[in-house]
């Protein structure tokens, strides 16, 4: 293990121990919305301290010059807004109120980057309880974080630790977890399948806390380039703010994130048109009810010309939005969907048929059940590729590649785990695009049409395995060997029943 990995592991453990030990009556999902802003404040404060110390040496302790210089930095902490200030007033009865004031000062002095980012109320009786309970929890949290020094820790390690905390809270939050993050290795697979390139505009229209976007960006950086731009929209306010903090901690201050309902009020627009993206990655809410079907026909961007999805299943609404915002002839999409998307009929069947006739669906990858806290059902990843359109680089590719990876997981107590080995096998198979017995198959559009445009994976990838023939003689021998043991147990049971007066 490298020194950086050791530092990462140590920080992850220290932060989780500190965060979890302070938890009181709040559930994991709600408590996270207080812990992560507190970690963000600690990060800003410790980095500000480091910067101040560096300027102190550089400018020979000239505080006026130091202050002027710090106001020009990436961010600025005004007086009475640091973590150390909060620690100094820890015993005040109005602690929650004072924390709110400190955070508002930071926002006021950093409007361009941080306005509204601390949206949580640290003085909320409804969420944190009566004054004594509230102060106890806040004091414990501040005292625990005070033990952690982030002044010398690199930003990427702090950013990774932030994501680690989100995933740990997600594991404890159960079904609520799906609102803010996607299991890391599943997200990693989606990012790889999307194959973003240098210079790409990368978008997640349901970005949660931003992890999938960051992983897609990492795929570009693995190619030796930092030339890409991140865009996202999120409908839940608290989760949107987590994403903003996440971007800032990872040094992606220029990421454009919007808060709002992507289907009913898309905000990633330019010149009164929907923005177009090179790469789109997403894990939308599964089969969202009341997604806004009643407004679809009047959509000002005319996204639903292929048909309006059912009002109680928004899956194809999100898919349609993504296709319409991917760049014509070049854009790529990788999206997680429930299996119903592959075979349901009605309006969904017609939209699916149209996408197939447009030659946009590149691959269907079935994943194991139990990968998410939110649901035990198996899910799939759809890869859609607009370069398969007429005039696109891959217009000659007319097949759909199916991968049946439902057995690619490591069993664990709480949920199934997609390991690095599973991930690499799936991705390598996708890249090779060659049929593999009982695992992957390239299927022509004609064959899919003969199946009424049904994309159910097991229609095309035969996974049937004959059971080994029963050895009757060996089975009889095993039963004979067990007979003495069975007789002994029956005799012992008879004794117990007599002692109890039952026989």
N, C-alpha and C positions, 0 to 999 in steps of 0.2 A: 504494500500500500504506500503510495506517495505521500509526501508531507502535506500536499494540498488536500488529498483524500482524508488524511487523518484530521486535518483542521476542519474539513467539512463535516465529518462524522461527529467530531467533538462539539461543534457548534449546533448541529442538528439536535443532538441529545440534550445539550444544555438548554436550548430554547424550548424544546418540547417538555422537559422536566419542569422548567419554570412556568410555562404556560399552563400545563395540566394541573400542577399542584395548587394553583390559585383558583381553580374552577370551583364554583359553589353550586347554586341551584340551577344554573343555566344549562340548556342542552348544548351539545358541541357546536352545532351550526350557528347558534346565536352568540355563544361565547367567543367564537372565532372572530366575530365582527368587532370585538373589543381588543382582543389580543393582538391581531395583526396591525391595527393602527398604532397600538402602543409600541410594537416592534419597529414600525416605521418611524415613529417619533424618536426612538432610541437610536436608530440608524442616522437620522438627520442630525441629532445632537452630537453623537460621537464623531461623525464626519466633520461637523462644524468645528468641534474641538480640535481635531487633527489639523484642519486647515488653519485655524487660528494660531496654533503652535508653530506651524511652518512659516506663516507670515511674521510671527513674532521674531523668529530668528532672522528672517530675510530683511525685515525693516527695523531691526534693532529695538524692538519694543515700542515703536511709535504707534500708540493705540488709535490715534486719529486716522493715520494712513492705513492701518490694518483694517479698521471698520469700513473705510471707503472701498478698499479692495474686496472685502468679503461681500459687500452689497452687489458687486459685479459678478460674483460666482454663480455656479449652477443653481444654488438656492441660498437664502439668507434667513437666519433665525434672529428675530429682534429680541430685545430684553424681555425677560419673564415668559419665555416660550419654550425653553429647553427641557429635556428630561431631568437635568440636574435641578432646575427650578422646581419642578414637580416634586422631586425627591426632598427638596429642602422644606417644602410646606406640607409634608406627608400627614402631619397630625392635625391639620386644620379640619374642622367639621364640614366645611363646604368644599371638600377635595374634588368631587366630581365637577362642580361648577368651575373651579379654578383650572382643571384640566381642559374643560371646554374653552375657556378664555384663552389659554395658551395655544391651543390648536387653531383657534380663529385668528390669533395674531400671525401665526405662520402663514395661513391662507391669505390674509390681507396683504402680506409683504411678498407673496409669491403667486400673485393672481394668475399669471399666464400659465404656470405649470401645475399649481397645487390648489387653486380655488375649488372649494367644495369637497376636497378629497377626504377630509375628516368628517364625514357625514353622520357618524354615530354620536349619540348623546351619552356622555359618561355620567350624567346626573339624572338618568331616567329611573324614576321609582317603579314604573311599570315593568321595566326589563331587569333592573338590578336590585330591586327591593327597597325596603325602608332605609333610612339614613345609616343606621348602625351596620346593617348587612352590606349596604353599598360600599361604605368606607372600608369595611374589613376586606372585601374582595379586591377593591382598588389598591389598598395598601399592600396586600400580599403580592399582587401582580407587579406593582412598581418595585417593591423590595427584591423580588426574584429577578426582574430584568436588570436591576441595578448591579447585580453581580456579574453581568456579562459585558465584556469590553469589546466593542466593535471598532475601536479607533484604528486598529492595524489590520483588520480583516478586509480582504479584497471584495469588491462589489459583487463579482460573480458568485463568490461563496455565500455572501449574504442573500443574494437573489435566489440561489438554490435552496438555502435554508428556509426562505419564505415559502417556496413551493413545497418543500418538505412538510412544513407546518400545515399548509392547506390540505395536503394529501392525508396527513395524520388526522386532522379534524374531520376530513371527509370520511375516513374509515369509522370514526366514532359517530358521525351524524346520520348514518343510515341513508334512507331514501332522500333526505334533504340534500345529500351531497351532490346529486346530479345537477343541482342549480348552479354550482360554482366550479366544478372541475371534472375532468375526464381522467380515469386511471392512467398513470404515466406511460406505461408501455403500449397501451392501446392508442393513446394520443401520439406516441412516438411512431407507431406503425402508420397512422393516418398521415402524419407529416412526411414520412418517407414516400408513401404512395403518391402524395400530391406532387412531389419532385419539383419544388420551387428552384428557380435559377437566379443567378446574379442579375440585379436590376429589377427583380419582380416586385409588383404590388401584391401583397399577401393579405387576405381578408378572412375573418371569421365572423359571420353575421350573427352568431349566438355565442359570443366569446367568453362568457363566464368570467373567471378570474384571470384569463389571458394565457394560461399555460400552453394551450395548443398553438396559439399564435407564436409564442416564443420558441417552441420546438420547431415550427416550420422555418423560423428565422435561423435557427441553429443549423438546419440542413443546408442553407446557403453558405453559412460561415464554414462548414466542413469543406466547401469547395474553394475556400481561400478568399472569400469576398464578404465584405460587410455592406455591400450595396444592395439594399432592399428596404422596403417600407411596409410598416404594419398598420392595418386598419381593423377595427372591430366595432360591433354594436351589441349592447346588452340591455335587456329590459328591466332587470332587477337593480334598483338603485344601490343597495349595499354591495352587491356583487360587482357592479360597474366600478365602484370606488376601489374595491380590492384589485381589480384589473389595472386601474391607474397606478396604484402603489406598486404593483408587480412590475409594470413597465419601467417605472422610475428606478426601482431597485436594480433592475437589469440594465440600466443605462439606455433605455429606449424612450427617452423623453419625447422624441418627435413622433411617436406612435399616435395615430388619430383614433381615439375611441369616442363613441357616441352612446348616450343613454336614451333608450327608447325601444319601441316595438318594431322590429325589423319588418314584419309582414304588413302591418297597418300604417307604419310611419317610418319608412327607411330614411335614415339621416345621412348616409354616405352618398352624397350627391354632389355634382359639380355642373355648373351651367344649366341648372334645372333638369338634368338627366342623371340617372343612376350611374355611379362610378363603375368603371370596368376594371376587373382585376385579372392578373396573370394566374394567380393561385388562390383557391378557396378551400379552406379546411373547416370542418364543423362537426359538432355533436349536438344537434338540435334536440329539444324535448320530444320524447317519443309520443306520437299520436296525440298531439295537443288538441284539447277540446276548445271550442269557442275561439278559434284562431282568427276569425274575421271573414268567414266565407261570404257573409251577406254584403260585404263591401268589395269583393274581388272583381266583379264584372265592371265596376266603376273605377278600378285602380288607375290612377293617373299615369302610371308607367306601363300599363298594359302587359303586366307580367304573366297573366293567367290565360293567354290566348290558346293554350293547349287544352284548357278545360279547368273548371273550378273543383278542387278537391273537396271531399265531404266535410261538412261543418264540424264534425267531431273527430277528425283525423287530419292534423295539419302537416303530416310528413311530406306530402308532395307539394305543399305550399312552400315549404323551405327549399326543397329541391328545385322547384321552378324558379324561385328567387335567385338561387345560386347560379343556375344555368343562364338566366337573363343578365347577371352581373359579371359573368366570366367573359373575357375578351373573345370576340368572334375569331375563329380559325386558330386560336392559340391557347385559350384559357383551359386550366385543369381544375377539377374538383375532386376532393376525397371527403366523403360524408358518412357518418355512422347512422344506420337506420334499423328499425325493427324488421323482422322477417316478413311481416305483413305487406310491406312495401313491394316485395318481390312477386306476390301472387294475388293480392286482393283485386277483385273485379270492379265493376261500376265505373265511376269517374276516374278512379285511380288506375284502373286497367287501361283506360283510353289514353291517359297521360303517359303511362309507361310505354304503351304501343307507339305513341308519337315520338317519344325520345329514342326508341329503338329504330324507328324508321328514319330518324334524322341521323342515325349512326353515332349517337353521342355516348352511349353506355359502353365503356371500355372493359370493365371488370366487375365481378360480383364475388366478394370474399366473405364466406361464412365463418364467424368466430364462435368460440365456445360459450355455453351458458354460464351464468354466475360470475361474469367478469366485473360487474358493476354492483355497487351498493343499492342502486336505485331499482334494479330489477333482476330477477333470476333468469329471464328469458334469453335465448341466444340472439345475437345481433349480427348484422352484416355491415361491410363497408362497400359502398358504391364508389367506383372511380368513373367519372365522366370527363370526356376529353373533347374539347371543341376543335382540336387540330385534326379530328376525323371528319370534319365538315368539308364540303366541296371547296377546294382551294387551300385547305390546310395541309400541313406537312404529312399527316398520317391518314389522308382521305382514302388510301387504298386498303387500310385495315377495316375489314367488314365483319369480323367475328367478335364474340364476347368471351372473355376468359373467366372461367369459374374456378374458384378454389374452395374446397370443402375442408376448412381447418378447425372443425368443431372439437377435434380431439387434441388440438395443439395447446395444452395448458398443463400447469402443475397444480395438483389439488392442494388446497389449504383449508383450514378449519372454517374461516368466515366466507371465503369466496375463491373462485378459480383465479390463477395467476398466469398471465401471458409472459413467459420468460423471454430473456434475450435470445435464446436459441430458437424458441417458437417464432418470435418476431422475424429473425433473420431467415428462417426457412420459408416463411410465407412470402417475404419480400423477394428473396432469391427466385422463388417459383414464379412470382408475378413477372419479374424481369426476364426470365428465360422464356416465358410464354409458350411452354411446351407441355403437352398432356402428361400427367403422372397418374398411374393407375390408382384408383380409389382416393385421389387427392385433388387433381386438377384436370381441366379439360377445356380445349378451345372449341367453341360451338358456333356454327354458322347462323346467320340471321334466318335462313330458310328453316332450319330445325327449330329455332325459337318460335317462328311464326306458326309452324305445325303444332306447337304446344300452346297456341293462343296467346303468345307473348308472355307466357308465365316464366318467371326467372327463378323459381324455386330450385335451389342448387342441386338437390338430390334427384331432380329429373334428368340431370345431365352428368353428374358425377356419381357413378355407381359405387356405393360404399358397402354393399351387401357382402357379408362374409358367412360362408357356410359353417355351421357348428360342427365341431369334431364329432365323429360317430361315437355313440355310447358303447363302452366295453362292458357288456352285460355280465360276463363271467367275473371280471375284476370287481364290479359293483356288488355282486352276490358274495364274493369273498370278503369285501369290506363290511357288509352287513353281518355276516357270520362272525367276524372278529369282534364286532361291537355287541353281539348278543349277551355274552357274560357280564359285560359292564352294565347293560340295560337291566338285566335281572338283579344285579346287586343294588342298583338304584331303586328299583321297585320294592325290594325287601326292606331297604332303609326307610323308604317312604311309609311302608306299612307299619314299621315300628313307631314313627313319629305320629301317625294317625291314631294308633292305639293309646299312646301317651296323652294325646289330647282328648281322648274319650270319644273320638269320632267313629272308630271301628270297635 
